[in-house]
Amino acid sequence: MSIVYHPELIQGSEEWHAARCGLLTASEMKLIVAAVPEPETRIKADGTPYKQREWKPVADTDKCRAHLWELLAQRITRYVEPTYVGDDMLRGQEDEVYARLLYAEHYAPVDETGFVTNDEWGFTLGFSPDGLVDEDGFIEAKGRRQKYQAETLVECVPTGTIPPEFVFQVQTGLLVTRRKWCDFLSYTGGFHMAVIRVYPDPVVQAGIIEAATDFERRAAEKMVAYRAVMASNARILPTIRRVEQEMFV
């Protein structure tokens, strides 16, 4: 197992984008894995039945296929195309700073690091934590619109769960870092901040590993096909990238 921390990287910088180029990362894991619709009935050691949801690759979705081609293109060109940064994202980035400061004031000091990688599965997964806490934990901070914060405070805090759209990101972060817990911070200025502790879920993480393994297998097959085209007599011509600041939706 090789876990590598990159504290020198600043998230969003050119160097950070270069480090992530072509890698499957935690924030994108939701594109390649999903829940099986019906939970499976299992039996505990004491004979008690319980429901256990399974997590599987979703290779046939448009988003998964698009992400496969995106990462393949990055691996070929070693270039990450710029993406549009909207008002919500800018506000969210500012809110994450306030959430980290508030957490550090009331709970524990937070150390920032730009990127973490782990290649223990024969391929590399990446994760950009919002802060590391001691040796065992990290935080994942989300700046959110107030309607979502209201829902989180009422629906998630009492049950100790986090919004489902962030489960794969957090569980991948726990998988990459092999840390024992994550404190999920849901922040909206004017509301109370929710601090929800998340622990590794072996069932979800098994689904993540299965999906990532399948994704990397298919990416490798597409790379072989690309190289075959490059070695053929196809009518293809090299070009030069002239516009460096294009904006893509």
N, C-alpha and C positions, 0 to 999 in steps of 0.2 A: 504494500500500500504506500502510495506516495502523495501526501497532502502538502501542497505548496502554497504559502501565503505571500501575497504581493502588497505589502503595506505602503510601498512607494507610489503605487498607482492612485490617481485621483479619478473617481468615477465620472464618466462623461468625457474625459480627456482623450486626445488622440492616442496616447500610449495605452490607455485602458481599452479603447476600441481595438487596437492592434492585438492586445493580449487575448481578447475574446474572439477574434476573427476566426470564423469557421468552427467554433466550438458550440456544442449543445450546452445551454446554460439553464439555470433554475427558473428564470423568469419566463422562459419559453416552453417549459416542460408541459404546460397545459395544452399545448398544440399537438402533442404526440401520445398522450395517455388519457384514458377516460374510464369511468366506472361501468361495469356490466350492469344493465338495468335492474336485474333482480338479484338481491343478496342471496348467497348460498347458505343453506342450513348446515351448521357444523355441531359437533358434540364436544363439550368440555371434558377434562379428565375425570370429573365427578359424575359424568353422564348427562349433564344439563345441556339441552340444545340451545343454540344461539345463532343469530344471523350474522354472517360475515360477507361484506361486499368485496368483490374482486375488482382488480384494476388491470386493464389490458391495453395493448397498443391500438392506436386508431389510424393505421397507415392509409386508409382509404378516404380520409376526409380531405377537402380542398385545402384547409389550413395546414395540415400535416405535409401534404405534397408540396405546397408552396414553400414551407420552411425547409424541406429537404433540398429543393433547388436553390434556395437562398444560401444555405450553408455550403452546398457544393460549389456555388459560384465564388463564395468567399475563399474557399480552400484553393480554388484554381487561381484567382486573381490576387489573393492576399489583400483585398480591399473591402471595406465596409461602406456601403452607400449611406449618405446622410438620411436621416428621417426627420419628419416634421415634428417640431416641439410646440404643442398647443398651450393655451392658457391653463388648462387643468393640470398638465404635466409640470409646468413652471410653478404653479401654486403648490402642487404636491411635493416638489423638491424642496421648497422653502419650509413647508410644514414638517417634513422629515427632520430638518435641522432642529426645529423647536421641540419636536417629540423626543429626539435624542437628548437634548439638554434637560428637559423635564424629567426624563427617566433617570439620568445621571444624578440629578438633584435629589431624587426621592428613593432610589434603589441602589445603584452601584455605578462606579466609573465605567466609561465606555471608551474602548480603543478603536480607532477607525483603521480599516484596511481596505484596499481597493478591490481586491479580487482573490479568490481561492480556487485552486484546481485539485482534482483527485483523479488518478488514472488506474485505480485498482481493478477495474473491470476489463482492461485491455484497450480501453478508449478513455478519453478525458472528458469529464464533466466540469463545468465552471459555475461559480456562485459569487455574487457581489453582496456581501453582508452590509447592513447599515451600521453595524458596530459589533465589536467583540466584548464579551463580559467575562472577566477572569479566564480560566482555562476551560470551562465547561459550557458556556452559553454564548448566545449572540442575540441581537435584536433585529427585527424586521419591522420597519416603521412605514406606515401608509398614511399620507395626507388625503382626506376624503371629503366629499360633499356631505353636507349636514344630514341629508335624507338617509344616506348610507350609515352615517354615524349613529343616528337614532335607531336604526334597525339593529346595528351591532350591539349597542348598549342594552337593548331590550331582548334580543333573540340569542345573542352569542355569549355575553358575559355570564348570565346565570347558568349556562350549560358548560362553560369552560371550553367552548369551541370557537374556531375562527371562521370568517366568511369563506364559503367553499371555493371561491375563485382564487384564493391564495394558498390552498392546501398543498398543491403540487410544488409551488415555489418554496414554501417553508420546509416541506419534507425533503426536497432535493437539497436544500441548504444544510439540513441536518445530516443528510447522507454524504454530501461532499466533505463537510468539515468533521464528521463523526463526533460532533459535540452532543452533549446530553440533553440540552433543551434550547428552545428559542422563546424569547418574550416578544410576542406580536403586539405592536403598538398601533392602535387605530386612533388617529388624531384629527380633530376639526377644531379650529379656533372658536372659542365661545362655548364648546361642549367639554365635558369631562373626557380625558383621554382613557381609553380602555387598554389595559395591560393583561394579556392572556398568555399563559404559559403553554407551550406546545412541546410534546415529547416525541421521539422517533416512533413512527408507526410502521412496524415491519411488513404489514400487509400492503400498505400504500407504497412503501419503498421497494418491495418486491415487484410491484407493477411498474414503477418508474424504471427499475433496472431492466426489466423485460422489454419495455417500450424503447428504451435507449439502445439496448443491444440490437433490437430489430431495426431501428432507425439507422444505426451505424452500419449494419450489414447492407442495407439497401443503398446507403450513401457510397459504400465501397464498390458496389456493383455499378452504380452510375459513373463513378470515377473511372472504372475500367472501360466502360462504354465510351466515355469522353476521350480517353487516351487513344482508343482504337480509331475514333474519328480523326484525331489529330495526326495519326500515323498513316491515314489512308490518302487517297488521291482526291478527296472531296474538294470542292471549289470553296475554300475558306481563305480569308486574308487577314493578317494581323492589323490591329488598329492601335491608336494612341489615345489615352484618356485625356481630354482637353479641358473639360469642365469639372472642377474639383468640388464645387459647392452646390451641386444640384440638390433639389429638395424633392423627396418622394413621399407620397402619402402611404 
